[in-house]
Amino acid sequence: PASAVERDLAMIRADRASSTGIVQQQNALRAYSVGKDSVRAIDVPALVLHGTEDGAVPYAFGQELAETLPRSRFVTIDGSGHNYLVVDPERANNAVLEFLSDVDQADHHPRAVDA
């Protein structure tokens, strides 16, 4: 909703980032590149959270990332923008805690060991 977008914009306006920091971040983003094959090779549990009203990273990009990661879970934070942790911290935190619990449970199942 518009109120979530406005909250995100207010947070961005209140951010006291330095111009040097912004330039360095943009340079790092431009220098970073990874292909889908590299993402597909990530063989660990992964959680992708994405707000439906994200104006910085299109929602479809989050969906694509989750579809590309072989062991991912995609969680939508409805009505939230890029700062979903601020807009809906309970939903985001619960999603992370549930994911970690599920990964922890899966990791503690007995495994066969070759002797």
C-alpha positions, 0 to 999 in steps of 0.5 A: 500500500501507499503507506508502506511505500511512504514509510520506506521513502521516509526512511531513505530520506532520514538515512544519513549516508555519506556521498562517499559511501553511496559512491562506493556502494554503487561502484561495488554493485557495478563491479559485482556480477554473477550468472545463473549457473553460479546461483544454481550451484549454491547447494545450501538452504536459502531464504529469499524474502521480498516485499510486494511494493519494493521500488528498489528491486522488482518483485519478479527479481526476488521470484527469479532468484528463489526459482534459480536457487535449488534449495530456496524458500520464497517468502512474500511480505505483502504490502512492504517495500524494500525495507520489509524489516521495518514495515513488517518486522514480526512477519519477517522475523517469523519467516527467518526463525521458521526457516532456521528451525526447519533447516536445523531440524533437517540437519539433525536427522540421522545420516547413513555413514559409509564405514 
